[in-house]
């Protein structure tokens, strides 16, 4: 380990731009140090079973937490699969694994079962890691830890700089990681992403402990690790950008047909759907309801670079939507399973609106008091649901049970229950 890395491992919490306010520590005045090379150099990319077996053995024999990261090709490829997996553990060093060449990493996942995995923004990487057989039983999320500790900036670069005093080069975060072979500068960037992740974890654990929040963080990490895979999104076409402009059901049907056609093409070609047809073009066609290919070609997004065959397939989608019966047309909005939008509460239920206003004010004040984003203290959806349908008898026991029923963790229930008991007692003005 170099002198610079000794400094990172042994330093107390720094305040070079990312530390939480009023952290009680001394402010570091020295400029942050650029981190230019992994300490053992750029590891070779593991792309065959023999090399993978050696890595598995090395990481199983390592000690302490394991830093884990994954790179996807968002905006380039269809889906969110992993195209590179990075790991680092004491005694094993760093490893870069190609999950295209080694698509089943379940043996590695099994070797690390019971080991604490350190990830940054874990919920972003866990789905693609799960696809290749890597599922942690314990984890530490450095981004979430930063939020709970009150850091104003929680990106990995900002956290490493603010806490450890090193600058990570972030120039390759949005590149096409499906590229083969991966260029050396990209591999250097990928290796550096896990270089100091365990050091960051250790410093954040100390800070959370100092603030009395370490047990809260552990409950959050356990909830992430034990959460089942998310359910497939219903009617994903409704998330098309610009949908607020589309009001008529026939137009909605055009959006649906174009979106589904685009998705099939993107999946077949393994490219990002946006590279097949932009959301703006889909909305433009829905609003215009073009009568033929010539009218379609005149719309934004269907210009001169769109070939005749492509135009015909998009027009066919529009025609299918136009041919649907009224009963087959999609409804304007998705079925509402929870409370209505808060803006409608004052008209629908003024008493509920008063409760929500009081609850929001109370949660905001408490979040500020403990130096934490409101959404990490308790999700806004949970607050809305409890305020819309409060317990029949409002007391600490019933409100706690309601919060638990909506998935709140024990620490959240303990802190938020008194706030909501008071808010639910508020009468309509």
PyMOL commands that set and color helices and strands:
alter all, ss='L'
color gray80, all
select helices_A, chain A and resi 3-10+49-61+106-111+122-131+142-149+156-164+184-195+197-210+214-226+236-239+243-245+249-269+273-276+279-288+293-297+308-323+326-328+342-348+350-369+374-377+380-388+396-405+410-424
alter helices_A, ss='H'
color red, helices_A
select strands_A, chain A and resi 33-35+45-46+63-72+82-90+93-97+116-119+138-141+166-168
alter strands_A, ss='S'
color yellow, strands_A
deselect
rebuild
show_as cartoon
